[in-house]
Amino acid sequence: MDRTTISEAWAAQAQALAERGVVACRMCRRHEDLEGALQLWRNGVIVYAICERCSVSHDILITPTERGTEIRAKRRRPILLSSSGGGL
């Protein structure tokens, strides 16, 4: 599957969930109530949704383009892979 197919599948699923008052976070896939997520809608169709937990830890840039809307997210802090305390 290419990125376009995946995005279209997410959008179809997200629209079905939104009609029931729920959205799936685009980053962690967790389901949240509409009130618990940041959402981007265009012409009555949900384009993007991110839960509060993910939105707190990421800087999100939404840019209109000729092809549609480009959304990029960047973590605010590095990811800690191990906290074993042992030094290298």
ROTI-990321 format. One record per residue: x, y, z of N, C-alpha, C, O, CB in turn; residue number from 1. Coordinates in steps of 0.001 Angstrom, whole numbers, padded with zeros to 6 digits, always signed. Last residue first. Glycine has a CB too. Layout:
<rs>
[[X,Y,Z],[X,Y,Z],[X,Y,Z],[X,Y,Z],[X,Y,Z],NUM] ...
</rs>
This chain:
<rs>
[[+027641,+003459,+029095],[+028363,+002815,+028001],[+029814,+003171,+028058],[+030593,+002723,+027216],[+027783,+003204,+026655],88] [[+025973,+002744,+032192],[+026675,+003606,+031252],[+027352,+002815,+030162],[+027602,+001619,+030314],[+027689,+004448,+031971],87] [[+022736,+001965,+033325],[+024098,+001515,+033035],[+024742,+002423,+032009],[+024090,+002827,+031046],[+024101,+000062,+032534],86] [[+020132,+002827,+033403],[+021061,+003402,+034352],[+022514,+002982,+034123],[+023426,+003593,+034681],[+020648,+003028,+035729],85] [[+018059,+002116,+031739],[+018647,+001069,+032574],[+019660,+001610,+033582],[+020010,+000907,+034530],[+019311,+000035,+031700],84] [[+016235,+003234,+030039],[+016584,+003980,+031253],[+017248,+003033,+032255],[+017029,+003136,+033462],[+015319,+004650,+031882],83] [[+015938,+003579,+026563],[+016312,+002735,+027689],[+016675,+003624,+028877],[+017344,+004645,+028719],[+017497,+001795,+027315],82] [[+014881,+005475,+024842],[+014744,+004072,+024507],[+015062,+003146,+025668],[+014516,+002046,+025752],[+015625,+003745,+023355],81] [[+013223,+008379,+024762],[+014109,+007621,+025649],[+013881,+006140,+025380],[+012805,+005613,+025662],[+013851,+007969,+027163],80] [[+013145,+010693,+022176],[+012531,+009474,+022689],[+013571,+008742,+023529],[+014685,+008507,+023062],[+011997,+008566,+021526],79] [[+013399,+014252,+022792],[+013901,+012990,+022241],[+013190,+011794,+022880],[+012694,+011890,+024003],[+015424,+012878,+022455],78] [[+010534,+016417,+022440],[+011626,+015851,+023241],[+012128,+014586,+022571],[+011377,+013917,+021861],[+011164,+015553,+024697],77] [[+008709,+017055,+020486],[+009351,+018146,+021220],[+010548,+017667,+022026],[+011479,+018435,+022268],[+008350,+018814,+022141],76] [[+008454,+015592,+017249],[+008491,+015442,+018712],[+009210,+016617,+019353],[+010203,+017113,+018821],[+009181,+014122,+019107],75] [[+006499,+016939,+014708],[+007860,+016713,+015190],[+007817,+016629,+016705],[+007223,+017479,+017369],[+008832,+017845,+014718],74] [[+004413,+016505,+011879],[+004557,+016570,+013331],[+005993,+016238,+013702],[+006623,+015372,+013095],[+003567,+015604,+014038],73] [[+002575,+017907,+009197],[+003824,+017330,+009703],[+003861,+017498,+011209],[+003399,+018504,+011747],[+005069,+017998,+009042],72] [[+000400,+017873,+006547],[+000489,+017924,+008003],[+001757,+017205,+008422],[+001989,+016052,+008056],[-000769,+017288,+008678],71] [[-000992,+019540,+003842],[+000172,+018796,+004321],[+000251,+018986,+005831],[+000180,+020108,+006333],[+001496,+019273,+003614],70] [[-003838,+019333,+001883],[-003286,+019812,+003137],[-002131,+018921,+003548],[-002265,+017699,+003599],[-004363,+019855,+004236],69] [[-003623,+019628,-001619],[-004480,+019431,-000446],[-003839,+020050,+000781],[-003348,+021177,+000723],[-004750,+017934,-000208],68] [[-002051,+020302,-003750],[-002688,+018977,-003767],[-003643,+018751,-002605],[-004396,+017778,-002607],[-001634,+017907,-003752],67] [[-001061,+022806,-003095],[-001864,+022672,-004309],[-002636,+021362,-004335],[-003741,+021301,-004873],[-000978,+022770,-005536],66] [[-001553,+023129,+000496],[-000729,+022956,-000693],[-001648,+022870,-001907],[-002871,+022862,-001766],[+000173,+021686,-000578],65] [[-001496,+024429,+003805],[-002258,+024166,+002580],[-001292,+024063,+001392],[-000330,+024826,+001302],[-003322,+025289,+002333],64] [[-000142,+022883,+006637],[+000130,+023786,+005525],[-000766,+023445,+004335],[-000795,+022295,+003899],[+001615,+023715,+005120],63] [[+000486,+022559,+009971],[-000537,+022295,+008960],[-000382,+023346,+007865],[-000475,+024545,+008126],[-001991,+022321,+009581],62] [[+002539,+021117,+012303],[+002504,+022143,+011274],[+001499,+021719,+010199],[+001640,+020658,+009592],[+003924,+022373,+010662],61] [[+002961,+020551,+015690],[+002223,+020156,+014496],[+002147,+021342,+013542],[+001739,+022437,+013930],[+000801,+019646,+014861],60] [[+005062,+019177,+018004],[+004759,+020425,+017311],[+004128,+020022,+015984],[+004707,+019234,+015237],[+006055,+021332,+017106],59] [[+004098,+016919,+020638],[+004525,+017181,+019263],[+004210,+018618,+018847],[+003216,+019199,+019284],[+003850,+016196,+018301],58] [[+002948,+016395,+023096],[+004355,+016045,+022924],[+004895,+016306,+021516],[+006037,+015950,+021226],[+004548,+014606,+023263],57] [[+000304,+017153,+022877],[+001125,+017789,+023903],[+002608,+017540,+023652],[+003437,+018393,+023966],[+000733,+017277,+025289],56] [[-000708,+015436,+020959],[-000562,+016852,+020614],[+000291,+017602,+021628],[+000937,+018589,+021277],[-001929,+017508,+020509],55] [[-000841,+012977,+022303],[+000125,+013156,+021213],[+000348,+014626,+020887],[+001469,+015027,+020573],[-000347,+012420,+019963],54] [[-002876,+013611,+024183],[-001585,+013063,+024615],[-000516,+013264,+023545],[+000600,+013680,+023857],[-001720,+011568,+024947],53] [[-005069,+014393,+022611],[-004393,+015369,+023455],[-003009,+014886,+023866],[-002065,+015675,+023893],[-005228,+015667,+024690],52] [[-004901,+012987,+019256],[-005362,+013002,+020638],[-004556,+014019,+021456],[-003483,+014451,+021033],[-005248,+011592,+021260],51] [[-005781,+014264,+016107],[-004692,+013855,+016991],[-005183,+013988,+018431],[-005808,+014987,+018785],[-003396,+014717,+016746],50] [[-006879,+014097,+012759],[-007220,+014131,+014183],[-006025,+013635,+014976],[-005340,+012699,+014566],[-008487,+013269,+014488],49] [[-007914,+015290,+009567],[-006842,+014903,+010484],[-007370,+014971,+011903],[-008215,+015809,+012216],[-005591,+015815,+010314],48] [[-010245,+015578,+008126],[-009000,+015442,+007384],[-007892,+014896,+008284],[-007036,+014136,+007831],[-008584,+016792,+006785],47] [[-013690,+015023,+007893],[-012524,+015060,+008767],[-011259,+014752,+007955],[-011218,+013784,+007195],[-012685,+014052,+009938],46] [[-015786,+017154,+006073],[-015107,+015857,+006115],[-013876,+015983,+006998],[-013108,+016936,+006870],[-014717,+015370,+004681],45] [[-016849,+019671,+005688],[-017645,+018690,+006407],[-017034,+017303,+006504],[-017690,+016370,+006967],[-018953,+018581,+005770],44] [[-014725,+021054,+004433],[-015977,+020802,+003715],[-016796,+019686,+004360],[-017370,+018851,+003661],[-015683,+020448,+002264],43] [[-012541,+019716,+006687],[-012608,+020505,+005449],[-013851,+020089,+004687],[-014015,+018921,+004335],[-011323,+020310,+004572],42] [[-011113,+019713,+009935],[-012219,+019358,+009052],[-012158,+020251,+007822],[-011766,+021414,+007914],[-013594,+019496,+009777],41] [[-009039,+018488,+012332],[-009060,+019374,+011174],[-010138,+018852,+010236],[-010093,+017703,+009796],[-007652,+019444,+010460],40] [[-008869,+018341,+015889],[-009361,+017841,+014611],[-009255,+018915,+013547],[-009368,+020106,+013835],[-010808,+017360,+014738],39] [[-007721,+017080,+018899],[-007602,+018192,+017970],[-007963,+017657,+016600],[-007431,+016631,+016178],[-006163,+018822,+017985],38] [[-009792,+015527,+021371],[-008838,+015456,+020267],[-008850,+016754,+019469],[-009871,+017435,+019383],[-009159,+014263,+019349],37] [[-011893,+015306,+023129],[-010558,+014974,+023611],[-009505,+014920,+022522],[-008440,+014334,+022717],[-010594,+013671,+024312],36] [[-014296,+015711,+021863],[-013829,+016764,+022756],[-012386,+016536,+023205],[-011720,+017483,+023622],[-014738,+016856,+023969],35] [[-014706,+013299,+020538],[-014404,+014491,+019745],[-013842,+015612,+020612],[-013001,+016385,+020153],[-015658,+014974,+019019],34] [[-012971,+010700,+022335],[-014169,+011489,+022062],[-013766,+012710,+021255],[-012604,+013114,+021283],[-014890,+011906,+023382],33] [[-010605,+008480,+020723],[-010945,+009527,+021688],[-012304,+010118,+021334],[-012740,+010050,+020185],[-009855,+010636,+021716],32] [[-008520,+005702,+020149],[-009824,+006337,+019927],[-010130,+007293,+021073],[-009939,+006960,+022243],[-010948,+005270,+019794],31] [[-005183,+005623,+018908],[-006105,+005504,+020032],[-007398,+006244,+019730],[-007369,+007309,+019113],[-005467,+006046,+021321],30] [[-003229,+005986,+016994],[-004397,+005181,+016614],[-005406,+004986,+017753],[-006385,+004259,+017585],[-003936,+003830,+016124],29] [[-001128,+007724,+017219],[-001095,+006528,+018065],[-002263,+005580,+017819],[-002290,+004482,+018375],[-001083,+006932,+019511],28] [[-001699,+009528,+014965],[-000354,+009110,+015364],[-000363,+007788,+016134],[+000317,+006838,+015745],[+000296,+010193,+016212],27] [[-004325,+010078,+014598],[-003548,+009737,+013393],[-002160,+009217,+013758],[-001517,+008544,+012953],[-003421,+010963,+012471],26] [[-006793,+008805,+016703],[-005590,+009626,+016603],[-004767,+009152,+015411],[-004543,+007954,+015243],[-004755,+009560,+017916],25] [[-010091,+008648,+015725],[-008884,+007853,+015928],[-007686,+008763,+015723],[-007571,+009420,+014688],[-008833,+006623,+014960],24] [[-013025,+009872,+017400],[-011990,+009991,+016370],[-010828,+009079,+016739],[-010606,+008777,+017911],[-011509,+011470,+016216],23] [[-016598,+009862,+017818],[-015277,+009354,+018209],[-014307,+009623,+017071],[-014701,+009608,+015905],[-015327,+007824,+018552],22] [[-019217,+010212,+017036],[-018689,+011051,+018110],[-017320,+010634,+018609],[-016920,+011012,+019710],[-019635,+011050,+019248],21] [[-020058,+008883,+014818],[-020468,+008294,+016107],[-019911,+009073,+017295],[-020097,+008663,+018440],[-020008,+006836,+016192],20] [[-018814,+010300,+012885],[-020274,+010319,+012872],[-020860,+009694,+014130],[-022016,+009941,+014473],[-020797,+009593,+011645],19] [[-016216,+009536,+013379],[-016637,+010882,+013755],[-018157,+011005,+013770],[-018716,+011739,+014585],[-016039,+011910,+012799],18] [[-016136,+006951,+012209],[-016034,+007101,+013669],[-016563,+008459,+014114],[-017280,+008544,+015111],[-014574,+006927,+014131],17] [[-016340,+007668,+009493],[-017335,+006767,+010090],[-017324,+006883,+011613],[-018383,+006911,+012240],[-017067,+005305,+009668],16] [[-014022,+009222,+009253],[-015340,+009824,+009015],[-016436,+008970,+009643],[-017361,+009501,+010258],[-015597,+009993,+007500],15] [[-012035,+007321,+009738],[-012188,+008460,+010653],[-013550,+009120,+010484],[-014166,+009532,+011467],[-011074,+009491,+010420],14] [[-012312,+005658,+007510],[-012567,+005123,+008849],[-012815,+006257,+009841],[-013705,+006162,+010686],[-011382,+004253,+009320],13] [[-011577,+007512,+005516],[-012885,+006836,+005466],[-013264,+006293,+006841],[-014402,+006449,+007284],[-012866,+005686,+004429],12] [[-008977,+008207,+006353],[-010018,+009228,+006257],[-011412,+008607,+006237],[-012328,+009124,+006876],[-009809,+010077,+005007],11] [[-007605,+005764,+006144],[-007756,+006402,+007455],[-008899,+007399,+007420],[-009709,+007444,+008346],[-006448,+007103,+007882],10] [[-007782,+005417,+003355],[-008410,+004433,+004245],[-008618,+005025,+005636],[-009668,+004825,+006246],[-007548,+003153,+004335],9] [[-006259,+007606,+002507],[-007670,+007514,+002126],[-008422,+006527,+003016],[-009569,+006773,+003389],[-007798,+007097,+000656],8] [[-003770,+006903,+003586],[-004439,+008130,+004019],[-005927,+008105,+003688],[-006756,+008530,+004493],[-003784,+009345,+003369],7] [[-003244,+004555,+002126],[-003344,+004497,+003589],[-004086,+005723,+004111],[-004942,+005598,+004987],[-001936,+004405,+004235],6] [[-003105,+005610,-000456],[-004106,+004591,-000139],[-004323,+004510,+001367],[-005459,+004406,+001830],[-003678,+003218,-000692],5] [[-000880,+007316,-000151],[-002185,+007854,-000543],[-003299,+006882,-000183],[-004331,+007296,+000344],[-002215,+008156,-002049],4] [[+001249,+005573,+000439],[+000791,+006559,+001425],[-000598,+007102,+001112],[-001400,+007321,+002020],[+001775,+007708,+001502],3] [[+000478,+002220,-000776],[+001219,+003470,-000776],[+000583,+004446,+000221],[-000483,+004177,+000775],[+001257,+004083,-002200],2] [[+000841,-001190,+000000],[+000000,+000000,+000000],[+000878,+001242,+000000],[+001894,+001301,+000693],[-000953,+000004,+001218],1] 
</rs>
